[in-house]
Amino acid sequence: MPALQEPVMTEDAQLDAALKKADDVLAASLRREEAQRKSRRNGLALVCSFLLGTAVGAATMALWPRQPAPSPARPLADSPAPSIVPPPAPTTGPCEVKYANEWRRASIVDRDQNIFQVKYDDWPAFFNEWVTPDRIRPIGSKWDALGYATPTPHGQKPMQPKTAN
């Protein structure tokens, strides 16, 4: 059998093939650029809609009539209503003092105007600290609206609490 010969391309056919390949590469590049442009446009549209939505949402919330607050749950008949006003803090003797997140038994050992030095029961004297009245409550009281109480740095007095005039 005779060997198959490759067809010989004419110069025009070679030029046509090269131009077709260049067109394909250019078309692919243009498609890629268009996709990137769309992506940027979509991203910008997303940001604009978020910002516009936030502004419109804020304006709507400012103009929209507010719903009345739900009424608080009624306490059970056998449980006392929670107190909003703290009980009067003891000024001498045994008490409970808020230390971080816990109420600890202590005794008031000194007073300077409206700041009290307390000694925690069963703790060494090193932990004695000066506290403001909002961190003191009577023993057995269940009042606790303080949250976290930052312990006073060792040996320092807290600032005097403001008094009502």
Secondary structure, DSSP 8 states (H G I E B T S, - for coil): ----------HHHHHHHHHHHHHHHHHHHHHHHHHHHHHHHHHHHHHHHHHHHHHHHHHHHHHS------------TTS----SS-----SSEEEEEEEBTEEEEEEEEEEETTEEEEEETTS-GGG-EEE-GGGEE-TT--------B----TT----------
